[in-house]
């Protein structure tokens, strides 16, 4: 019997199986409120368009996109694009969008919005992902980052459960710093919070996913989840 109701708040790991979640404010809010980027909002559809002050960067959030491309970031000269699907955890998307002002030389709040300089293979090792050539693979083998230098889409993050679209793509001129930030936030073992109704159905029954309650946590929900992770790892040895 399912112990959760649709409104229950839960902690879930790994992040790449958690679904998008409801923290779109973390993706777009800092650009508007901390950095003053221009924006237009269609209240009927939820569509939001944001432009950088110098008009070189453009962000589009479209929750009704027919192909599930929720967030698109595009740079004009040189042209590059990053796309994130409706299945990409918004925590990982926010790790990209919040770093955009620094790419344009706006270092305000840089102490609060880090850009990792750790190489991808070292990030993979840190998070127990495996590296085989230009492919990084999650411990459960379900999620992969493919690097295809020279192709238009040079970085592609896929999850086997998400058949309609990759979690993220970056074209060849996209700054690798953004790829690193996305991957770091996606691959970290730290759990994220979701409403149970927003957890993908396939994730609810997947052996590799861990779901713990927020409501009945004895101390800190994140600590309880981390302890559950350790207990599960010990039982599987």
N, C-alpha and C positions, 0 to 999 in steps of 0.2 A: 504494500500500500504506500502511495506517495505521501511523505510526511509534510509536504509543503503546500501552501495555498498560492494562487497566482500573485497575491500581493506581498507575500513573504520576501524579506530581504535576505539574500544569501551571499556568502563568499565563494568564489569559484576559481579554480586553477586547473590546468594551465590557461593563461590569458587568451591564447589563440583559439580556445574552444568556448570562450565566454560570451561571444556575440558582441554587438556594438555597445549595448548599454544605453544609458540615458544622459550621459554627461556631455552633450553637444556644447554646452556653455563653456566647457574647458577648451574646446577646439576653437571657438570663434570669439569668446568673450575677451580674452586678453588683447587680441588684435584691436578690438574696438575700444575697450575701456582703458587699457594701459598704454597703448601706442597710438590711438587716435586714427586708425584706418577708417576710411569712408565705407559705408555699407548701405545696402538697400534690402528691405525685408518685406516679403509678401506674406501677410498674416494669414491669408486664405490657404496657401499651399505650404507654408513654412520655408519657402525658397529664400536663401540669403546669399547676396553677392557682396564681396568685400574687395576693395582695391587698396594697395599700398599708397602712401603719400606721393611717391614719385611715379605712380602708375606703371611700375615695371612688373609688379606681382599681382596676381588675381586669384581669389579663392571663391569657389562656388559650392554651396551646400544645397543639395536638391534631394529631399527625402522621398520624392515621388519619381525619381529618375527611372525610366522603364527598364534599364539594364542594371539597376542597383548601384550605380556609381554615385554614392552619397556625397563624397567630398573630392573636388578636383582643385589642385593648385597648379597654376601655369605662370611661367616667367616668359617675358616677351623677347628680350635680346640679351644673351642667346636664348633661343626657345628651348624650354624644357618643361616637362609636365609630370606631376605625381597624382595618382588616382587611388582612392580608397573606397572599397565596397561597403555595403550595408552590414557585412559580417565582420569587418575589421574592428577590433576593440578601440573605442574612442580614446582611451588612455594613450594608445600608441599613435593615433592620428594627432592628438594634441601635442605629443612630443615633437612632431614635425611642425605643425602650424605655429606653435609658440616660439619656435626657433627662427622663424622667417625674418623678423626684424633684424636680428643679429647679422643675417646674411647681407642685409642692406646697409650695415654699418651703424645700426641703432643699438647701442650696448646697454641701454637702460634695462634694469631688471635682469641683467645677465647672471647675477649671483643667484637668482631664483629660478632661472630657466637655463639649465646647463646644456651644452652641446658636447657629447662625448667624443673624445679623440682616440678612443681605443679601437684598434683595427677590428674588423668584423670577425676574423678567425679567433681573436682573443676574446671577444664578446661571446662567441659561440662556446668556447671552452669554459668561460665563466658560468654560463647557464646550462652546461652539460649537453649542448648540441654537438653533433658530429660534423666534421668538415671533410668533404671528399671533392677535391678539385674546386669547381666554382659552385658547389651546392652545399648549403648548410641544412642539416636535418634535425628536427626535434627529437627528444629521447623516445617518444612513442611512435616516431616515424610518420606521423600524420601531417606535419607542417614542414614546409621547405622554403628556403630562399634560394632562388636561382640567379646567378650572375652570368649574363651573356654579352660580354664586351663586343662592341662593334654593331650590335643590333639596335634598332630604334628603341625597343623596350629592353633596357639593359639589366633591370632588376625586377624580379617578379616573386612575390610572396604568395604561396598557395597553401590551402588546407584541403585535404582529400574529401572532407565532408562538405565543402563549399563548391559545388559543381558549376554554379552559374557564372561566377567571376572570381578572379584571384582576390586575395585580401588587399593587396597593394601592388601597384606597378610604378616604376620610375623610368623615364626615358634617359637616353645615354648621357645627356649633358646635365642631368640633375645632380646637385652637390651630394657627394657621398656622405657628407655629414648628416644629411636628412635621412639617408638610408640607415646609417648607424643609429640615429636616435629612434627611428621607428622599430628597428630590430631589437634594440636594447629594451624598449618598453614592451615589446611583444613577447620576448623570450624569457624575461625575468620570471622566476618562480613565485614572486609575490602575488597573492590573490587579488582579485578585484571584486567589487560589490555590484550585485545586480538584483533587480526584482525577478523573482522566480519565473514570472510569465515571460521575461525577456531572454531567458536562457534557451539556446537552441534545443529543440526537441531531441536531436540526436545526441547532444551533449549530456542530457539528463540520464541517459542509459549507457554512456560510454565508460568503459573500465578505466580509461586513462584520465578521466575528469574527476575532480574532487569537489563536492558541494557541501558546505557547512552552513549552519544557520547563524544569522545575526541576532535574532530575537532572544534565543536561549543561550547565548554565549555567556560563559561563567565570568570572564574577565574582559579581555579585549577581543572582538571578533577576529581580527587579523592574527592575534596570538593563538587563539583557539584553532584557527585554520592551519597555522604553521605547525602546531603540535600534532594535528591530525595528519599533516603531510609526513612528519617524521614517523609517526606510528604506522602509517601505511607502508612507508619505505622499509621499516624494520620487519613487518610481517611478510613482505615480498622477498626478503633475502633468503 
